[in-house]
Amino acid sequence: MESYKKQARQFSHMIHFEHLLDVTPSSIYWKDLNGIYLGCNHTMLALVGISSIDEIIGKTDYDLPWKLSADELRRNDRLAIEEKGLMHFEETGKLIDGSVVTVISNKMPLTNESGKIIGIIGSSIDITYLKEVESALRKAKKEAKKTAELKLENELQRKALEEQKKYTKIADQVAHDIRSPVSSLLMIIRSCTDIPEAERIAMREAASRVSDIANSLLVRFKLKSTESEAISEVGSPVEFTAIEPLLVSITLLQLITDKKYEYPQVTWVFEVAPDAHFAFIKSDPSGFKRVISNVINNAVDACRDREACITVHLQVDDHRVRISIEDNGTGIPLDVLRKIQQAILVTSGKKDGHGIGLTQVRETVQRYRGEISFDSQVNKGTRVTLTFPRTTVPDWMAERILVHPNDVIVILDDDTSIHGAWDSRFQAIFKEAPGIQLKHFSRARDTLAFIQSCSPAEKARLFLLTDYELLKEDMDGLMVIEQSNISYSFLVTSHYANPKVQERAAKIGSKILPKQMASEIPIIVEQASPTQEESTEPTPTLIDLVVVDDNKDFRDTLTRFAFSNLKVVAYHRPEELLKNLTSYSKETKMVIDNQFDNSTISGIELIQKLHEQGYSRLYLLSGWIFEKGEVPDYITVIRKDDIDAISHIALE
């Protein structure tokens, strides 16, 4: 052991202080009390970019590459001196190459032999890499936490969406369950003319309130979709979906229902002209609702200081649909009204905005080729009238129920109240046509069994009114219609606006009656002419021409223009004509399309049946060019684009 101690003393004499300083990776330096460098190791010199200690002696931190951090470094020096002990600091500074480093500096006072503080000695270890690693770890943890939070948020949203779907399904079912008895009640009220008017009005209003609850359920629980039927907030972009035929009366009813819950303090009146229930315009539903909602909101704003009453009128003529929204509010000053009528931008009397502004309302109305007008009196109220072009009723829509004196009306609905309602609606019809029968069913299988038990002659007299949603059944109303294979049927449903339902109904040749309109649709008895078995007298000629074509627009064009001077009856499907064939004289002209998307019978096959029944004035309209011998000689073939030949039919 003594030999090791001796050797250690020898090495101590050989090793200089500078050697110890230069083998450490830390930067070591010492300064006087004024912060002037008096020496350092070579590691420190490399950071500064100089080769000799003499070059750093006499300089301060303000003279070195990290001069921008000099104030911080001098402050830390003073703290170490004041505390008279070893202190640790995290410092940053720029090097000669422009890079910024972070160091851990250890500083303590430097004393002389008598213990007086004469300066400071320090060492700095570069921890830039460690800081970068620490920052990366912190960022990774933050991102991991954010990812976990997003995952949790998505999971919560998914669960919320699932719950919302459950409530939506329940609300939809409740609304469906409510609508059936409400429709029944409305039809019964309409038919009970012996009930005093006051009681009838009270019953109708009560039924309407129940209907409002059903509509509100759907509005409040309806899932938000891309169509976004919700009214736009101030400043949000207004987007439009595809323009399509829109049933105005029901759309207004649904919107007013929502407004009743939004503004319960307001008295609401909705008046529909008798001929306006089945009026359509071309619009996109969300854009139309935005317009009406904005006008109604403005009307409510105008009634803030009084008992508000908002009246919505729906009227039509042959070419236009008019919607008037009246309030009993403060009215619009004449100068402001003139600016509005001249489409000058004004902002008068509105503390809060609602939805899209008047300018956008006007632009949207014009987009639908409509017009808007204003009539107002100060302290009396304002009437805003929106006028839209009336469009043709879509092929899928049922506008009237046409029955014959000996028809059998088959009614399928799982709600028993709807059966009583239809009974009430047909009471007046029974007086006119006592031979009409009603057959009620609550199950699809029983309905099909009855229809399939009928002979072809009996089946030709059937008219099916069926609900779409059949609870606890393995089929819906459209499937029943398809399997029944009868020619005349209506799907009675609140899902009338569903494109898939419309497409399926059109494919099988059925029409759709919105359940809300069941109390309004007219029922007409068409008196059939006696058959040859019932009378030997010839059938009188009541109609000049019959058109059968599954394209409604083309049928309407023929009726209104090419054959405007004739008495014309138009059919959508061949089966409809065959069912009513005895109503027409053998001299009646028959203009038949060749291909039907809603029937398995072709135009040629239909004309062959007509020819066998003794009809001879038969015309086949087609876009096809037929080969010789492909069409029987008794058929006159006319191309659909041969306008002159089509017009000539009226003259023959």
LOSE-469905 format. One record per residue (C-alpha): residue number from 1; x, y, z. Coordinates in steps of 0.02 Angstrom, whole numbers, plus 50000, padded with zeros to 5 digits. Layout:
! residues N
(NUM,(X,Y,Z)),
...
! end
This chain:
! residues 652
(1,(50000,50000,50000)),
(2,(50143,50120,50042)),
(3,(50215,50092,49867)),
(4,(50049,50147,49789)),
(5,(50045,50303,49894)),
(6,(50223,50346,49842)),
(7,(50180,50320,49659)),
(8,(50025,50431,49678)),
(9,(50130,50573,49749)),
(10,(50248,50557,49600)),
(11,(50102,50568,49476)),
(12,(50031,50719,49568)),
(13,(50191,50815,49543)),
(14,(50193,50767,49359)),
(15,(50009,50816,49319)),
(16,(49974,51000,49295)),
(17,(49807,51084,49335)),
(18,(49784,51124,49149)),
(19,(49792,50938,49108)),
(20,(49644,50903,49221)),
(21,(49543,51044,49144)),
(22,(49571,50986,48966)),
(23,(49521,50803,48989)),
(24,(49345,50847,49052)),
(25,(49204,50863,48922)),
(26,(49135,51011,49015)),
(27,(49175,51192,48978)),
(28,(49267,51262,49131)),
(29,(49299,51448,49156)),
(30,(49333,51577,49290)),
(31,(49292,51763,49299)),
(32,(49322,51909,49415)),
(33,(49184,51999,49508)),
(34,(49150,52108,49355)),
(35,(49119,51957,49243)),
(36,(49285,51972,49151)),
(37,(49356,51805,49095)),
(38,(49525,51765,49172)),
(39,(49545,51589,49103)),
(40,(49461,51431,49038)),
(41,(49496,51256,48972)),
(42,(49518,51206,48790)),
(43,(49339,51139,48779)),
(44,(49280,51315,48815)),
(45,(49397,51388,48686)),
(46,(49326,51271,48553)),
(47,(49150,51336,48589)),
(48,(49208,51516,48572)),
(49,(49307,51477,48414)),
(50,(49478,51536,48473)),
(51,(49639,51440,48498)),
(52,(49727,51530,48640)),
(53,(49677,51566,48819)),
(54,(49759,51737,48801)),
(55,(49624,51784,48675)),
(56,(49480,51759,48798)),
(57,(49564,51844,48946)),
(58,(49489,52017,48970)),
(59,(49327,51980,48877)),
(60,(49152,51970,48950)),
(61,(48998,51871,48896)),
(62,(48945,52024,48796)),
(63,(49099,51999,48685)),
(64,(49068,51814,48648)),
(65,(48949,51725,48526)),
(66,(48813,51707,48659)),
(67,(48807,51895,48692)),
(68,(48616,51896,48674)),
(69,(48608,51786,48830)),
(70,(48739,51888,48925)),
(71,(48613,51971,49042)),
(72,(48548,51801,49098)),
(73,(48725,51732,49124)),
(74,(48782,51884,49227)),
(75,(48625,51872,49334)),
(76,(48663,51691,49374)),
(77,(48844,51736,49415)),
(78,(48785,51863,49544)),
(79,(48664,51739,49622)),
(80,(48804,51613,49648)),
(81,(48912,51749,49730)),
(82,(48770,51810,49840)),
(83,(48726,51634,49897)),
(84,(48911,51595,49929)),
(85,(48890,51416,49875)),
(86,(48872,51298,49729)),
(87,(48720,51333,49620)),
(88,(48649,51251,49464)),
(89,(48571,51342,49316)),
(90,(48498,51293,49148)),
(91,(48560,51418,49020)),
(92,(48545,51442,48833)),
(93,(48659,51527,48710)),
(94,(48712,51539,48529)),
(95,(48878,51466,48472)),
(96,(48996,51531,48340)),
(97,(48917,51419,48207)),
(98,(48746,51496,48243)),
(99,(48673,51345,48331)),
(100,(48584,51369,48497)),
(101,(48631,51255,48641)),
(102,(48562,51220,48812)),
(103,(48684,51188,48955)),
(104,(48680,51146,49140)),
(105,(48798,51271,49224)),
(106,(48871,51239,49397)),
(107,(48937,51400,49476)),
(108,(49018,51442,49641)),
(109,(49120,51587,49715)),
(110,(49309,51588,49692)),
(111,(49406,51640,49850)),
(112,(49586,51686,49890)),
(113,(49694,51617,50030)),
(114,(49611,51728,50159)),
(115,(49437,51670,50105)),
(116,(49387,51830,50017)),
(117,(49277,51809,49863)),
(118,(49374,51872,49714)),
(119,(49274,51799,49570)),
(120,(49175,51648,49510)),
(121,(49220,51478,49439)),
(122,(49097,51378,49332)),
(123,(49072,51228,49222)),
(124,(48942,51198,49086)),
(125,(48884,51030,49016)),
(126,(48795,51028,48848)),
(127,(48622,50948,48870)),
(128,(48548,51005,48704)),
(129,(48525,50827,48644)),
(130,(48444,50776,48808)),
(131,(48325,50925,48795)),
(132,(48279,50874,48618)),
(133,(48246,50697,48676)),
(134,(48145,50762,48822)),
(135,(48045,50876,48706)),
(136,(48014,50732,48586)),
(137,(47957,50621,48729)),
(138,(47845,50758,48796)),
(139,(47771,50785,48622)),
(140,(47747,50598,48599)),
(141,(47660,50586,48766)),
(142,(47552,50735,48722)),
(143,(47507,50660,48553)),
(144,(47476,50491,48634)),
(145,(47364,50575,48761)),
(146,(47277,50671,48624)),
(147,(47254,50512,48523)),
(148,(47187,50425,48676)),
(149,(47070,50571,48710)),
(150,(47012,50572,48529)),
(151,(46986,50385,48536)),
(152,(46886,50407,48696)),
(153,(46789,50552,48621)),
(154,(46751,50451,48464)),
(155,(46694,50307,48571)),
(156,(46581,50421,48672)),
(157,(46512,50498,48512)),
(158,(46483,50325,48441)),
(159,(46388,50273,48596)),
(160,(46292,50438,48594)),
(161,(46249,50410,48411)),
(162,(46190,50234,48449)),
(163,(46081,50300,48589)),
(164,(46016,50437,48474)),
(165,(45975,50306,48343)),
(166,(45878,50210,48474)),
(167,(45781,50364,48524)),
(168,(45755,50410,48341)),
(169,(45686,50237,48306)),
(170,(45572,50250,48457)),
(171,(45517,50426,48407)),
(172,(45485,50370,48229)),
(173,(45382,50223,48290)),
(174,(45285,50330,48414)),
(175,(45254,50459,48278)),
(176,(45195,50319,48162)),
(177,(45081,50249,48299)),
(178,(45010,50422,48333)),
(179,(44982,50469,48152)),
(180,(44870,50322,48113)),
(181,(44738,50360,48245)),
(182,(44754,50547,48209)),
(183,(44721,50515,48024)),
(184,(44575,50406,48077)),
(185,(44507,50543,48189)),
(186,(44523,50676,48055)),
(187,(44432,50568,47928)),
(188,(44294,50528,48053)),
(189,(44274,50711,48099)),
(190,(44263,50757,47914)),
(191,(44127,50627,47886)),
(192,(44022,50665,48043)),
(193,(43917,50807,47976)),
(194,(43784,50781,48110)),
(195,(43903,50838,48248)),
(196,(43881,51024,48288)),
(197,(44012,51134,48206)),
(198,(44087,51196,48370)),
(199,(44118,51019,48429)),
(200,(44190,50969,48259)),
(201,(44311,51116,48265)),
(202,(44365,51072,48442)),
(203,(44392,50890,48394)),
(204,(44489,50939,48238)),
(205,(44601,51057,48338)),
(206,(44633,50921,48467)),
(207,(44680,50799,48330)),
(208,(44794,50930,48253)),
(209,(44883,50955,48420)),
(210,(44913,50768,48432)),
(211,(44979,50772,48254)),
(212,(45093,50916,48305)),
(213,(45166,50806,48442)),
(214,(45204,50669,48315)),
(215,(45286,50792,48196)),
(216,(45386,50871,48337)),
(217,(45451,50700,48391)),
(218,(45524,50673,48219)),
(219,(45597,50848,48212)),
(220,(45677,50839,48384)),
(221,(45749,50664,48369)),
(222,(45790,50663,48185)),
(223,(45975,50626,48155)),
(224,(46074,50767,48076)),
(225,(46113,50726,47896)),
(226,(46204,50797,47746)),
(227,(46043,50874,47689)),
(228,(46044,50971,47855)),
(229,(45863,51025,47860)),
(230,(45901,51126,48017)),
(231,(45888,51313,47992)),
(232,(46056,51398,47958)),
(233,(46131,51505,48094)),
(234,(46191,51682,48061)),
(235,(46348,51683,47956)),
(236,(46341,51500,47906)),
(237,(46344,51456,47721)),
(238,(46179,51411,47641)),
(239,(46191,51250,47542)),
(240,(46060,51181,47424)),
(241,(46017,51002,47385)),
(242,(45942,50942,47221)),
(243,(45781,51027,47164)),
(244,(45635,50906,47162)),
(245,(45444,50908,47169)),
(246,(45394,50963,47344)),
(247,(45222,50934,47422)),
(248,(45192,51106,47495)),
(249,(45049,51075,47617)),
(250,(45135,50939,47719)),
(251,(45303,51029,47714)),
(252,(45222,51185,47785)),
(253,(45130,51083,47916)),
(254,(45291,51003,47975)),
(255,(45380,51171,47983)),
(256,(45237,51258,48076)),
(257,(45233,51114,48199)),
(258,(45416,51145,48239)),
(259,(45384,51332,48257)),
(260,(45244,51298,48382)),
(261,(45370,51219,48497)),
(262,(45499,51354,48464)),
(263,(45375,51494,48498)),
(264,(45241,51425,48617)),
(265,(45182,51600,48660)),
(266,(45122,51630,48481)),
(267,(44947,51589,48417)),
(268,(44964,51492,48254)),
(269,(44838,51477,48113)),
(270,(44867,51369,47959)),
(271,(44737,51383,47820)),
(272,(44743,51273,47666)),
(273,(44625,51304,47520)),
(274,(44524,51147,47474)),
(275,(44613,51130,47306)),
(276,(44787,51161,47378)),
(277,(44815,51002,47479)),
(278,(44900,50911,47336)),
(279,(44995,51056,47257)),
(280,(45180,51034,47215)),
(281,(45320,51156,47174)),
(282,(45498,51121,47118)),
(283,(45618,51159,47260)),
(284,(45746,51080,47374)),
(285,(45667,51041,47544)),
(286,(45803,51118,47652)),
(287,(45812,51280,47551)),
(288,(45622,51298,47551)),
(289,(45613,51272,47739)),
(290,(45751,51400,47767)),
(291,(45652,51530,47670)),
(292,(45487,51500,47759)),
(293,(45572,51486,47928)),
(294,(45662,51652,47905)),
(295,(45502,51742,47856)),
(296,(45410,51667,48006)),
(297,(45552,51716,48124)),
(298,(45543,51895,48061)),
(299,(45355,51893,48089)),
(300,(45378,51834,48268)),
(301,(45511,51969,48297)),
(302,(45387,52100,48241)),
(303,(45265,52044,48377)),
(304,(45382,52050,48528)),
(305,(45282,52180,48624)),
(306,(45109,52106,48594)),
(307,(45012,51944,48592)),
(308,(45074,51871,48429)),
(309,(44965,51785,48300)),
(310,(45047,51712,48144)),
(311,(44934,51653,48003)),
(312,(44999,51550,47857)),
(313,(44887,51535,47703)),
(314,(44912,51412,47561)),
(315,(44818,51446,47399)),
(316,(44837,51388,47219)),
(317,(44773,51416,47045)),
(318,(44811,51319,46886)),
(319,(44987,51388,46871)),
(320,(45043,51459,47038)),
(321,(45060,51415,47222)),
(322,(45044,51560,47344)),
(323,(45103,51557,47525)),
(324,(45057,51706,47632)),
(325,(45129,51733,47805)),
(326,(45038,51866,47906)),
(327,(45077,51940,48078)),
(328,(44993,52066,48191)),
(329,(45156,52151,48234)),
(330,(45221,52328,48230)),
(331,(45226,52336,48041)),
(332,(45359,52411,47929)),
(333,(45381,52601,47909)),
(334,(45337,52660,47735)),
(335,(45513,52717,47691)),
(336,(45586,52549,47744)),
(337,(45447,52455,47654)),
(338,(45488,52546,47492)),
(339,(45671,52498,47508)),
(340,(45624,52316,47538)),
(341,(45508,52316,47388)),
(342,(45650,52387,47283)),
(343,(45770,52253,47349)),
(344,(45877,52381,47440)),
(345,(45971,52308,47587)),
(346,(45897,52367,47754)),
(347,(45921,52317,47936)),
(348,(45778,52394,48030)),
(349,(45705,52345,48197)),
(350,(45797,52180,48222)),
(351,(45896,52152,48381)),
(352,(45938,51973,48340)),
(353,(45959,51887,48174)),
(354,(45878,51723,48126)),
(355,(45941,51608,47989)),
(356,(45972,51678,47818)),
(357,(45936,51860,47783)),
(358,(45806,51941,47673)),
(359,(45928,51956,47528)),
(360,(45960,51770,47531)),
(361,(45774,51736,47548)),
(362,(45743,51835,47390)),
(363,(45886,51748,47299)),
(364,(45822,51577,47351)),
(365,(45644,51616,47297)),
(366,(45709,51677,47129)),
(367,(45811,51518,47115)),
(368,(45645,51424,47117)),
(369,(45578,51546,46985)),
(370,(45466,51622,47118)),
(371,(45422,51797,47176)),
(372,(45408,51883,47345)),
(373,(45300,52032,47391)),
(374,(45269,52133,47549)),
(375,(45117,52223,47617)),
(376,(45126,52311,47785)),
(377,(45041,52441,47893)),
(378,(45122,52518,48046)),
(379,(45048,52450,48209)),
(380,(44935,52330,48112)),
(381,(45051,52199,48042)),
(382,(45138,52132,47888)),
(383,(45096,52005,47754)),
(384,(45235,51923,47654)),
(385,(45177,51826,47500)),
(386,(45287,51700,47411)),
(387,(45227,51642,47241)),
(388,(45300,51489,47153)),
(389,(45262,51406,46986)),
(390,(45151,51256,47013)),
(391,(45226,51095,46944)),
(392,(45141,50935,46889)),
(393,(45101,50807,47021)),
(394,(45231,50666,47021)),
(395,(45177,50498,46952)),
(396,(45193,50417,47123)),
(397,(45069,50536,47206)),
(398,(44886,50488,47229)),
(399,(44774,50639,47199)),
(400,(44605,50555,47211)),
(401,(44526,50388,47246)),
(402,(44427,50331,47094)),
(403,(44309,50186,47125)),
(404,(44169,50100,47028)),
(405,(43996,50053,47093)),
(406,(44038,49870,47122)),
(407,(44219,49884,47179)),
(408,(44286,49798,47333)),
(409,(44401,49909,47436)),
(410,(44532,49804,47527)),
(411,(44607,49896,47676)),
(412,(44765,49831,47760)),
(413,(44829,49919,47915)),
(414,(44894,49853,48082)),
(415,(44810,49999,48172)),
(416,(44627,49961,48205)),
(417,(44580,50145,48215)),
(418,(44623,50174,48032)),
(419,(44492,50047,47980)),
(420,(44355,50144,48069)),
(421,(44417,50302,47988)),
(422,(44404,50229,47813)),
(423,(44230,50166,47856)),
(424,(44182,50345,47900)),
(425,(44257,50415,47741)),
(426,(44159,50293,47633)),
(427,(43992,50319,47721)),
(428,(43940,50456,47600)),
(429,(44003,50351,47454)),
(430,(43891,50204,47504)),
(431,(43738,50315,47478)),
(432,(43794,50349,47300)),
(433,(43858,50174,47263)),
(434,(43785,50046,47386)),
(435,(43869,49904,47291)),
(436,(44042,49956,47351)),
(437,(44112,49842,47487)),
(438,(44251,49867,47614)),
(439,(44360,49720,47669)),
(440,(44469,49752,47822)),
(441,(44630,49660,47865)),
(442,(44764,49688,47995)),
(443,(44885,49553,47936)),
(444,(44973,49540,47767)),
(445,(44953,49352,47750)),
(446,(44765,49362,47775)),
(447,(44753,49500,47646)),
(448,(44849,49401,47516)),
(449,(44747,49244,47552)),
(450,(44586,49340,47518)),
(451,(44650,49419,47357)),
(452,(44718,49255,47291)),
(453,(44551,49170,47325)),
(454,(44462,49290,47207)),
(455,(44423,49244,47028)),
(456,(44501,49349,46888)),
(457,(44336,49444,46869)),
(458,(44326,49476,47056)),
(459,(44509,49524,47062)),
(460,(44480,49656,46928)),
(461,(44360,49743,47048)),
(462,(44483,49754,47194)),
(463,(44563,49914,47255)),
(464,(44698,49895,47389)),
(465,(44736,50029,47519)),
(466,(44884,49969,47622)),
(467,(44998,50040,47755)),
(468,(45185,50031,47721)),
(469,(45252,49984,47891)),
(470,(45169,49826,47955)),
(471,(45224,49789,48132)),
(472,(45274,49610,48176)),
(473,(45264,49560,47993)),
(474,(45399,49492,47878)),
(475,(45343,49603,47734)),
(476,(45293,49783,47702)),
(477,(45147,49857,47607)),
(478,(45239,49866,47441)),
(479,(45280,49681,47452)),
(480,(45095,49646,47481)),
(481,(45048,49749,47328)),
(482,(45177,49659,47222)),
(483,(45124,49486,47277)),
(484,(44939,49526,47261)),
(485,(44962,49566,47076)),
(486,(44810,49678,47069)),
(487,(44803,49827,46953)),
(488,(44738,49964,47069)),
(489,(44822,50002,47236)),
(490,(44877,50146,47348)),
(491,(45016,50141,47477)),
(492,(44954,50245,47625)),
(493,(45107,50300,47723)),
(494,(45197,50443,47809)),
(495,(45356,50385,47718)),
(496,(45293,50459,47555)),
(497,(45449,50567,47529)),
(498,(45570,50421,47539)),
(499,(45648,50403,47363)),
(500,(45668,50215,47384)),
(501,(45484,50196,47428)),
(502,(45436,50304,47278)),
(503,(45548,50202,47163)),
(504,(45478,50037,47223)),
(505,(45299,50099,47208)),
(506,(45327,50161,47031)),
(507,(45408,49997,46982)),
(508,(45253,49897,47030)),
(509,(45131,50028,46965)),
(510,(45060,50085,47132)),
(511,(45030,50262,47193)),
(512,(45070,50335,47362)),
(513,(44949,50428,47475)),
(514,(45031,50522,47620)),
(515,(44943,50464,47777)),
(516,(44922,50645,47831)),
(517,(44816,50674,47674)),
(518,(44699,50525,47699)),
(519,(44566,50640,47770)),
(520,(44581,50761,47623)),
(521,(44593,50654,47467)),
(522,(44432,50659,47366)),
(523,(44340,50495,47335)),
(524,(44252,50489,47167)),
(525,(44133,50358,47102)),
(526,(44149,50332,46915)),
(527,(43988,50262,46845)),
(528,(44032,50118,46728)),
(529,(43931,50090,46570)),
(530,(43830,49929,46563)),
(531,(43920,49778,46491)),
(532,(43857,49684,46340)),
(533,(43791,49547,46455)),
(534,(43687,49675,46551)),
(535,(43621,49769,46400)),
(536,(43607,49744,46214)),
(537,(43609,49931,46186)),
(538,(43772,50000,46116)),
(539,(43884,50089,46242)),
(540,(43873,50278,46220)),
(541,(44031,50368,46165)),
(542,(44080,50479,46312)),
(543,(44267,50491,46276)),
(544,(44351,50531,46110)),
(545,(44522,50461,46146)),
(546,(44616,50357,46275)),
(547,(44804,50376,46306)),
(548,(44906,50241,46395)),
(549,(45086,50292,46434)),
(550,(45192,50274,46592)),
(551,(45275,50443,46562)),
(552,(45164,50572,46645)),
(553,(45247,50722,46562)),
(554,(45219,50646,46390)),
(555,(45038,50603,46433)),
(556,(45006,50780,46491)),
(557,(45086,50852,46334)),
(558,(44975,50745,46223)),
(559,(44820,50792,46321)),
(560,(44853,50979,46330)),
(561,(44922,51010,46157)),
(562,(44904,50873,46027)),
(563,(44729,50822,46081)),
(564,(44668,50981,46166)),
(565,(44508,50981,46061)),
(566,(44458,50805,46117)),
(567,(44388,50725,46274)),
(568,(44537,50624,46333)),
(569,(44566,50498,46472)),
(570,(44745,50452,46516)),
(571,(44808,50294,46603)),
(572,(44976,50253,46682)),
(573,(44969,50063,46661)),
(574,(44887,49944,46536)),
(575,(44795,49855,46677)),
(576,(44704,50017,46723)),
(577,(44631,50029,46548)),
(578,(44580,49846,46543)),
(579,(44490,49866,46709)),
(580,(44387,50013,46643)),
(581,(44373,49955,46462)),
(582,(44182,49937,46464)),
(583,(44169,50125,46494)),
(584,(44223,50165,46316)),
(585,(44139,50146,46149)),
(586,(44216,50032,46017)),
(587,(44240,50191,45914)),
(588,(44355,50267,46045)),
(589,(44530,50303,45982)),
(590,(44666,50215,46082)),
(591,(44843,50287,46084)),
(592,(44961,50162,46167)),
(593,(45144,50167,46217)),
(594,(45243,50010,46175)),
(595,(45354,49986,46328)),
(596,(45298,50003,46509)),
(597,(45417,50001,46656)),
(598,(45273,49965,46775)),
(599,(45191,49819,46682)),
(600,(45235,49654,46601)),
(601,(45111,49691,46460)),
(602,(45185,49773,46306)),
(603,(45094,49899,46199)),
(604,(45074,49774,46057)),
(605,(45001,49644,46176)),
(606,(44879,49773,46246)),
(607,(44822,49824,46072)),
(608,(44796,49641,46028)),
(609,(44680,49624,46178)),
(610,(44587,49782,46125)),
(611,(44571,49717,45947)),
(612,(44496,49555,46013)),
(613,(44367,49659,46108)),
(614,(44314,49747,45947)),
(615,(44415,49908,45956)),
(616,(44486,49959,45788)),
(617,(44553,50136,45801)),
(618,(44718,50083,45878)),
(619,(44882,50181,45874)),
(620,(45051,50124,45939)),
(621,(45170,50265,45989)),
(622,(45349,50208,46000)),
(623,(45529,50262,45979)),
(624,(45568,50095,45895)),
(625,(45577,50058,45709)),
(626,(45487,49893,45680)),
(627,(45528,49767,45545)),
(628,(45395,49717,45418)),
(629,(45276,49589,45493)),
(630,(45330,49627,45671)),
(631,(45171,49727,45705)),
(632,(44994,49669,45654)),
(633,(44916,49762,45507)),
(634,(44772,49830,45612)),
(635,(44894,49934,45716)),
(636,(44945,50107,45656)),
(637,(45125,50136,45712)),
(638,(45181,50316,45741)),
(639,(45352,50373,45798)),
(640,(45346,50477,45958)),
(641,(45444,50615,45875)),
(642,(45326,50624,45724)),
(643,(45225,50772,45787)),
(644,(45126,50794,45626)),
(645,(45067,50613,45626)),
(646,(45020,50623,45810)),
(647,(44921,50783,45781)),
(648,(44833,50703,45634)),
(649,(44756,50573,45752)),
(650,(44640,50707,45819)),
(651,(44575,50742,45644)),
(652,(44538,50562,45592)),
! end
